[in-house]
Amino acid sequence: MTVLPYIFVLFGAILWGTTGTAQTFLPDSAHPFIISAGRSASGGLFLLIIMVFLKKIKFRSWPWKHTLYAALCISLFQLLFFSSVRLTGVAIASVVAIGSAPVFSGLIEWVFLKMRPTKVWGISTGLAIIGCMFLFITKGEVSINPLGILYSLVAGIIFALYTMTSKYLLQKEEAISIVAMTFSLSALLLTPFYFIFDVSWLKDVGNIGIIFYLGLATTSVAYVLYGWGLRKIPASSALTLSLAEPTTAALLGVIVVGEILSATSWVGIGLLLGSIAILTFGSKSASRPTVKEGEVSV
């Protein structure tokens, strides 16, 4: 098994890790729902225009049902995640949301798809959970808001469902086309929020630049990389690798935003990095049954 798909997922997750930090540069009046809508629109529509121009999308035969599922999942995930960042900070929101996703995915694969987790996945995920606990138990200045934690946990479940739905779609279409269609539909679903919340802050060029960064870098590029990797590896493994996101977010939260993490939190970051290394390189010698076409239905 080549290591390249794991590297793709890893780099995609690192780009995701910059999302929460980028959001902190937006004004307080920037509602998380508008940020989500703008991110989906700038990321999805940009790719959609390119894919339509290249005639890579066949609308008549497109798997609309599962694409709508994926769009609903990613829309809800963004709404919950950005809301959680506002309530409990970049580091904790990222750790809880993405840290819980591989556990939920592994359980879903095991219970519903009868895919028993490998030892490598079990060890790496176990280390990741311990790492998340160390990151969570902080005596620094990171606030822990119960509602924010709840948002993050639900976001973790939804992201696991998004990943499994994408896994099915990747058996049908190319990763770039899937990201284009999924986020364009997400942008459409989130459009009503433009008429509900304040959008005056979008008049600032700097704020628009941040939205475009969120759309192009953390959506277009990141999710395409994630899709390329996800095509070749199990969903639960991809989600464990995505723990590079909270690791990146935690580091950026300290370096850029000024959040303070305790010594135990740094131990947690080390454990997360170790879990990623074990899964990436340990999976080269491990084998696991792949999902047959049509087997996943979310």
C-alpha positions in Angstrom: 0.0 0.0 0.0 1.5 3.4 -1.1 2.0 6.1 1.5 0.9 8.9 -1.0 -2.9 8.8 -0.2 -2.0 9.2 3.5 0.2 12.2 2.6 -2.7 13.8 0.6 -5.1 13.5 3.5 -2.4 14.8 5.9 -1.8 18.0 3.9 -5.5 18.5 3.4 -5.9 18.3 7.2 -3.1 20.8 7.8 -4.8 23.3 5.5 -8.1 22.8 7.5 -6.1 23.5 10.6 -5.7 27.1 9.5 -9.5 27.6 9.3 -10.2 28.6 12.9 -7.2 30.9 13.1 -8.2 32.7 9.9 -11.7 33.2 11.3 -10.3 35.0 14.3 -9.1 37.8 12.0 -12.6 38.6 11.0 -14.6 41.2 13.0 -17.0 40.2 15.8 -19.9 41.1 13.6 -18.9 38.3 11.2 -21.5 35.6 12.1 -20.3 32.0 11.8 -23.2 31.2 9.5 -22.2 33.9 7.0 -18.6 32.7 7.2 -19.7 29.2 6.3 -21.8 30.4 3.4 -19.0 32.6 2.0 -16.5 29.8 2.3 -18.7 27.3 0.5 -19.5 29.7 -2.2 -16.0 30.9 -2.9 -14.6 27.4 -2.8 -17.3 25.4 -4.4 -18.4 27.7 -7.2 -14.8 28.4 -8.2 -14.2 24.7 -8.8 -17.6 24.2 -10.4 -17.0 26.8 -13.1 -13.7 25.1 -13.9 -15.2 21.6 -14.0 -18.1 22.7 -16.2 -15.8 24.5 -18.6 -13.7 21.3 -18.8 -16.9 19.3 -19.3 -16.0 17.1 -16.3 -19.5 17.1 -14.8 -22.4 15.2 -16.4 -25.4 16.6 -14.6 -27.9 14.1 -15.9 -26.1 11.1 -14.6 -24.7 12.8 -11.5 -25.3 10.9 -8.1 -27.5 13.8 -6.8 -28.9 11.9 -3.8 -25.5 11.3 -2.1 -24.2 14.6 -3.1 -27.1 16.3 -1.4 -26.3 14.2 1.7 -22.7 15.3 1.6 -23.7 19.0 1.1 -26.1 18.8 4.1 -23.4 17.2 6.2 -20.7 19.7 5.3 -23.1 22.7 5.8 -24.1 21.5 9.3 -20.4 20.8 10.1 -19.3 24.3 9.2 -22.2 25.9 11.1 -21.4 23.9 14.2 -17.6 24.2 14.0 -17.4 27.9 13.4 -20.0 28.5 16.2 -17.9 26.3 18.5 -14.7 28.3 17.7 -16.5 31.5 18.8 -17.6 29.9 22.1 -14.6 27.8 23.2 -11.6 28.8 21.1 -9.7 27.5 18.1 -7.7 24.8 19.8 -10.4 23.1 21.9 -13.1 23.3 19.1 -10.7 21.7 16.6 -9.6 19.0 19.0 -13.1 17.9 20.0 -14.7 18.1 16.6 -12.0 16.3 14.6 -10.7 14.2 17.5 -14.1 12.6 17.9 -14.7 12.0 14.2 -12.4 8.9 13.7 -14.0 7.2 16.7 -17.5 7.7 15.3 -16.4 6.6 11.9 -14.7 3.5 13.2 -17.8 2.5 15.1 -20.1 3.1 12.1 -17.8 1.0 9.8 -17.6 -1.8 12.4 -21.3 -1.9 13.4 -23.0 -1.2 10.0 -20.4 -2.2 7.4 -18.9 -5.1 9.3 -15.4 -3.8 8.7 -13.3 -4.7 11.8 -10.7 -2.0 12.6 -7.1 -3.0 12.1 -4.6 -3.0 15.0 -2.7 -0.1 13.4 -5.9 2.0 13.4 -6.7 0.9 16.9 -3.3 1.9 18.3 -3.1 5.2 16.4 -6.7 6.1 17.3 -6.1 5.2 21.0 -3.0 7.4 21.1 -5.0 10.2 19.4 -7.8 10.0 22.0 -5.3 10.2 24.8 -3.6 13.1 23.0 -7.0 14.9 22.7 -7.5 14.3 26.5 -4.2 15.9 27.3 -5.0 18.8 25.0 -8.4 19.1 26.6 -7.0 19.1 30.2 -5.4 22.6 30.1 -4.6 25.1 32.8 -3.9 27.8 30.3 -6.1 30.6 29.2 -8.2 28.6 26.7 -11.9 28.8 27.7 -14.0 25.6 27.8 -17.6 26.3 27.0 -20.0 23.4 27.5 -22.2 24.5 24.6 -19.2 24.9 22.4 -18.0 21.4 23.3 -21.5 20.0 22.5 -21.4 21.8 19.1 -17.9 20.2 18.4 -19.1 16.7 19.3 -22.1 16.9 17.0 -19.8 18.3 14.3 -17.5 15.3 14.8 -20.4 12.9 14.1 -21.5 14.9 11.1 -18.0 15.0 9.7 -17.7 11.2 10.0 -21.0 10.9 8.0 -19.7 13.4 5.4 -16.5 11.3 5.0 -18.3 8.1 4.5 -20.7 9.6 2.0 -17.7 11.1 0.1 -16.1 7.6 0.2 -19.1 6.3 -1.8 -19.2 9.3 -4.2 -15.5 8.8 -5.0 -16.3 5.4 -6.4 -18.5 7.2 -8.9 -16.8 10.6 -9.8 -13.5 12.5 -9.6 -12.5 14.2 -6.3 -12.4 17.7 -7.8 -15.9 17.3 -9.3 -17.3 16.0 -6.1 -15.9 18.9 -4.1 -17.2 21.4 -6.7 -20.7 20.0 -6.6 -20.9 19.3 -2.8 -19.8 22.8 -1.8 -21.8 24.5 -4.5 -24.9 22.8 -3.2 -23.8 23.7 0.4 -23.5 27.4 -0.7 -27.0 27.2 -2.1 -28.3 25.7 1.2 -26.7 28.4 3.2 -27.8 31.3 1.0 -30.8 32.3 3.2 -28.4 33.3 6.0 -27.3 36.3 3.9 -30.8 37.8 4.4 -30.9 37.0 8.2 -27.5 38.1 9.6 -25.4 41.2 9.2 -23.2 41.2 6.0 -21.9 44.8 6.1 -18.5 43.5 7.2 -18.1 42.0 3.7 -17.6 45.5 2.3 -14.1 45.4 3.7 -11.5 44.1 1.2 -9.5 42.4 3.9 -12.5 40.5 5.2 -13.3 39.4 1.6 -9.7 38.2 1.2 -10.0 36.0 4.3 -13.3 34.5 3.0 -11.6 33.7 -0.3 -8.7 32.1 1.6 -11.1 30.0 3.5 -12.9 29.0 0.3 -9.9 28.4 -2.0 -7.2 27.0 0.3 -9.2 25.4 3.2 -12.0 24.2 0.9 -11.0 23.7 -2.8 -7.5 22.6 -2.3 -7.9 20.9 1.1 -11.0 18.8 0.3 -9.6 17.8 -3.1 -6.5 16.5 -1.4 -8.6 14.8 1.2 -10.7 13.2 -1.6 -7.7 11.9 -3.5 -6.5 10.2 -0.4 -9.9 9.0 0.8 -10.3 7.1 -2.5 -7.5 4.7 -1.5 -7.8 4.4 2.3 -10.6 3.5 4.8 -12.7 6.4 6.0 -11.8 5.8 9.6 -8.0 6.0 8.7 -8.6 9.2 6.8 -10.4 10.7 9.8 -7.6 9.7 12.2 -5.1 11.4 9.9 -7.3 14.5 9.9 -6.2 14.9 13.5 -3.4 16.9 11.9 -6.1 19.7 11.8 -6.4 20.2 15.6 -2.7 19.8 16.0 -2.1 22.6 13.4 -5.0 24.6 14.9 -3.5 24.3 18.4 -0.1 25.4 17.3 -1.5 28.3 15.3 -3.7 29.2 18.2 -0.6 29.6 20.4 1.7 31.2 17.8 -0.7 33.5 15.9 -3.8 34.0 18.1 -2.0 34.1 21.4 -3.9 31.3 23.1 -1.9 29.7 26.0 -1.6 26.0 26.3 -0.3 24.1 29.4 2.6 21.6 29.4 0.0 18.7 29.4 -1.5 20.2 26.2 1.9 20.1 24.5 2.2 16.4 25.5 -1.2 16.0 23.8 0.1 17.5 20.6 3.1 15.1 20.7 0.8 12.1 21.1 -1.4 13.3 18.2 1.7 13.6 16.0 2.8 10.2 17.1 -0.7 8.7 16.2 -0.5 10.2 12.8 3.0 8.8 12.1 1.9 5.3 13.2 -1.1 5.3 11.0 0.7 6.8 8.0 3.7 4.4 8.0 2.2 1.5 9.9 -0.6 1.1 7.4 1.9 0.4 4.6 2.2 -3.2 5.9 -1.4 -3.6 7.1 -4.3 -4.8 5.0 -7.9 -4.1 5.3 -11.0 -5.0 3.1 -12.2 -2.2 0.9 -15.7 -1.0 0.6 -17.4 -2.5 -2.5 -19.2 -0.2 -4.8 -22.7 0.5 -3.6 -22.0 -0.8 -0.1 -22.0 2.6 1.7 -25.3 4.4 1.9 -25.6 7.2 4.4 
